[in-house]
Amino acid sequence: MIGPLRSLFGRLFTAHPREVGESYVQHLGQAWTFGFRLLRLTGAAFVHGATPGLCKTTVSDGIREMAGELGGRAEEARDGLMRDSGVWDPGL
């Protein structure tokens, strides 16, 4: 029973952080940082909805910035998985 639990624990808590080159705690910090930024952008969207003259580009600018940051992280994870599985092709 220990083996399956260890495997489940690894899939849930350590596999993905390792894919992006982080420890669990580092990944937690990064995810929470993005989460708090999204909360701030959510507030700005509500303010803008109620008062269109405020926060005109705050949300779109913030989402573009975050998308660039997250896109790079996703590409690194994908490339690492492909390399580790032996199907790495830099031309993909």
HELIX and SHEET records of a PDB file:
HELIX    1   1 ILE A    2  PHE A    9  1                                   8    
HELIX    2   2 GLY A   10  THR A   14  3                                   5    
HELIX    3   3 ALA A   15  GLU A   19  1                                   5    
HELIX    4   4 TYR A   24  ALA A   50  1                                  27    
HELIX    5   5 THR A   58  SER A   85  1                                  28    
END                                                                             
